[in-house]
Amino acid sequence: MIDLAEGLGDVARRRLGGDDIAGLARLTAGATQEIWRFDLVTREGAKPLILRRAPGGERLSASAVGLETEAELMIAAARVGVPEPAILHVLTADEGLGHGFIMSFVEGETLGGRIARSETFAETRTFLARQCGEILARIHAMDAAAFPGLVRSTPGELIARYLEAYRATDWPRPVFEVAFRWLEAHCPAPRAMSLVHGDFRNGNLMVGPEGVRAVLDWEIAHIGDPMEDLGWICANPWRFGVIDKPVGGFGERGDLWAGYEGAGGASVQRQEAHFWEVFGSMRWGVMCGGMAAAFRAADPSVERAVIARRTSENELDLLRLLAA
């Protein structure tokens, strides 16, 4: 693996039409991948760009689609009207920088708490949920056949997968046991599958006053029930404390569903939507529980400990959802 600044400079000259790079700095955003900002230096001036790269260039996640596929998904999404950064270059093996891609820099806010509470976005919040529904309809209309390598999962298979992950934590939680039984009893019949973003939520959206400027983090995209995305954005962890606004802490379910159906998405059935909201809460709870095991076994970091502690919050969320 060569020096990152040196390698990016070479890529700038060979692939991006620049003379060099400047101001390379790693950003704090990105929990699973490296995010770097740098300026492409040209005769006309400096242009800010973003590099999204695997940790160390080579540490790939077994559950992620891969950065090359992620770039392809973003390109395909932009073609159907999903707001995306422009993908300028996908790293190749001969460049010695590992796996990643370079994209345009998009100005905006990604911090979910600010989007949900800041006065800057007070007007934006009045239409943001509907806009999210419209964007999800476009995502679900993408050609899933163009991505044959993506994992395909029915609702029942997803329940089984997360139940296995929960059992692997070896930490019994009575609320989770009840929730899994509820999910199995209320599992919807498989519907026509579509491409699912998998992590469409407040915190993975770049937002400006006019609304969503970019949909980010496609690393767990898969083929499945499109209602999964509509449930995930409503899960309480993504409301950032504004619990009375179920869609990302900024909007109402009805507006999300109206935007989705109005943009060509399938009819939203309330019972199915509720199932996927319960599933989303369970999914996040299992993920938090897995952090506890990782903390004990391999990475005793503060971040993992804090996320692991949030499992108890999910137990409360599940009890509220099941009572409803």
N, C-alpha and C positions, 0 to 999 in steps of 0.2 A: 504494500500500500504506500503510495507516494504522498508527499506533503500536500495537504488539501489546498492551500492557497496557490501553490505552484501548479498543481494539477488543474485547478479551476482557471488559472491564467491561460494555460494551454488550451483548455476547452473554449475559453472566450475567443481566442485567436482563430482556432480551427473551425468552431461550430457556430459561434454567435455573432461573428462579424465585428468583434471588439479588438482593442489593442491590449487590454489587460483588465485586471479587476482591482478593486480597492475597498477598504472598509469591511473586510470579512469579519462577521461576528455571529456567534451562536445565540439564538433567541431562546427564551425560557419556555416558549410555547412548545407543545408536542411531547406527550407523555411516553410514546413508544418509538418515535422516530426522531432523528436529529433535524432541526430546522435552522438553516443558516441564511442570513441576509448579507448581500454584498452588492457593490456597484459595478456594473459593466462600463468600463471606460472606453469611450469612442471619441472620434474627432468632434462630434457634435455635442459632447458632454457626457455626464454620468447618468446611467439608468439603473434604478434599484431592481434587483432580482432576488428570488428565493430558491435555495437548494433544499429539497426534502430528501434525506438520505437515511439508510439503515444505520443503526448504532455501530460506530466504528467502520461503517461501510459494508460490513459482511454479516453482522449478527441478525439473521432473519428470523421472524416469528413463524412458528408452525401454523398458527391460526390466521395469519394475514394473507391477503391475496398476492402479495409481492408488489414492489414499487413499480415495476414495469407494467403490470396489469392495472395498477392504480392510475397510472398516467393515461393508459388507454381508456379507462372508464371515464376519466375527466374530459378527455377529448370527445368521446362519444356523447357524454352528457351535454357538453356545450353545443353540439350539433342540434339537439332537440330543445334548446332554449333554457337549459339550466345554467344559472350564472356560475362561471368557473374562471380561475386564472388561466391564462394561455400557457400551454405546455410548450416550452421552447426547445428542450433537448432532454433525452433520456440517456443516462450514462451508459457507456459501453465498457466491456471488459478490458479493452486495450488502453483505456484512459487511466486505469489504475486507481480509481476513486471508489470502487465498490458499486453498490446498488443505490440508485436514486434518480431524481429528475430535477430539472431546472424549470421554474415557472415565473410568470410575471408577478410583480409585487402589486397587491391590492390593498389599498388603504381602507381601514375600517376597524370595527370593534369586534372582538371574539369573546371577551370576558362575559360569561353568562349573567353574572350578578349586575353588571353595569347595564346590559341590554334589558334586564328585567326591572331595574329600579331607577336608573339615571334619568334625570329630567331631560337630558339631551334626546332621549328616545321616547318621550311621552307620546308624541303624535305618531311615531312609527309603530308603537304597540297597538294602536287602534286598528291596524290593517295587517300586522305581521303574521298572525296566525292563518288568516286566509291566504296570504302569499305563500306561506309554507305548504299549505295544502295544494296550491297550484303547482309548486315546484315538485312536490312528491308525485303528482299525477304525471308530470313529464318524465321523471326518473323511471316510474313504473311502466311507461310506454316505450322505454328503450328496448332494443333488440337483444333479448337475453341469449339468443342463439349465437350471437357474436362473441360470447364469452363462455365457451364450453368447459373451461377449466374451473369455473366457480362451483362451489359446493351447493348441492340441491338438498333442501330439507323441508319435509312436511311439518305441520304443527306438532304432530305426535312425535316425530323424530327429534324435534328441538326440545320437547319436554324430557324425553329420555336422555338426551345428551347432557342437559343441565342437571338432571337428577343424578346421573353418574358423577358429574363434577362435584356436586354437593356431597355425595357419599365419600368421595375421595378426600374431602377435607377432614373426615373423621372427627367431626364436631357436631353432635346431635343438636338440632334446633327444632323444638316442637312446632313453632309457627311455620317453619319451612315444610315440615311434614304435612301439616294441614293444607298448606298452599299447594303443594304438589298434588295432593289428592283432589283438590278443587280443580286444578288445571286439567288433570286427567279426566275428570267427570264432565268438564265443560269444553273439552277440546273440539274446535270446529272441524267440520268436514273439509278436506283439502279442496281449495278452489284453484282456478287457473293460476299457475305460478308466473311470477314476473321477477325482474331484477330488483333486488332490495338493497338499499344503501347500507342498512345495518347499524348505523350510528348517527342518524339524522336527528339532531337535537340542538337545543341552545348550548353554545360552547363549541360547536363544530360549524357554526355559520358566521361568515364575515358580514357584519351589518353596518349600514350607513343610515342616515336619516330617511332615505327613500326605500329602505328595506334591505333584503338580502343581496349582497354583492358577490358572494362566493359560497359554494357548498364545499366543505373541506373533509378530509379524513375518510377516504373510501376503502380503507384497508380491510374491513370485514364485510364488504359487499358479498352477496350470495344470491342464489335463486330460491325464492320461497313465496309465502303469502304476503301480498303487498300491505295488508293490514298491520303487519308487524311494525313497519315504520311509523304508522299513525299512532300506535300504542306507545312506542318507545319515547317519542317526543313529549308525551303526556306524563311519563313517570315522574314521581315527585323529586328525585334527585336533580332533575334538570330544570326545576322551577326556581332554584337558588333562593329559597326562603319565601317566595311569593306564592304560597300554597293555594290561594284562592283563584289563581290563574293557571288552570291545568296545562295549557299548552306552553311549555317552556318558561312559565312564570310571567308571560306577557299576553296570553289570549285565551279564548274559549274554544272548547271542543267543537261547538256548532259552527264556528267560523272556519276552523281547520277543515271540517268535513265538507262544508259548502264550497270552499275553494277547491278541494280535491275533486268533488263531483262535477263542479262547474267547468273544470279544466279537462274533463274526460276520464277521470278516475272512476273506478267501480263504485257502485252504491255502497255506502257505509252502513252496516247493521250495528245497532247499539250494543247488542249482546257480544258480537265479535270484537268490537272496539274495546269493550270492557275486559274481555278475555286477554287481549294483547296488552292492555295496560297492566293487568295483574302479572302476566308473563314478563313484561319489561321490568317490573319491580323485583320479581323473583330472580330474573337474570342478573340484575345488578347486585342483588344480595349474595348470590352465589359467587360472583366475581369478587366482591369484597371479602367473602369468606376465604377464597383462594389466596388473597393477599396475606392473611394471617399465617397460612401454611408456608408461603414464600418467605415471610418475615422470620419465622422460626428456623427454616431450613437453610436459607441461602442469603437473604438480603435484609438484615436488620436495620433498614432505613426508617427515618421518621415518616416519610411519605407512605410507605407500605403500612406502617402501624396505624396511621391516621385513617387510611382507606379501609383497613380491616375493621377498625372500630365502628365504621358506618354500617356494618351488618345489622347492628341493633336498631338503627334507624329504619332499615328496610323491613324489619319485623313489625314495627309500628305501622309503616305504610301498607304492608300486606293485610294487617288486621283491619285497617280502615277500609281497604278495597273489598275485602271479603264480606265485611259487615254491610257494605252498600249493595 
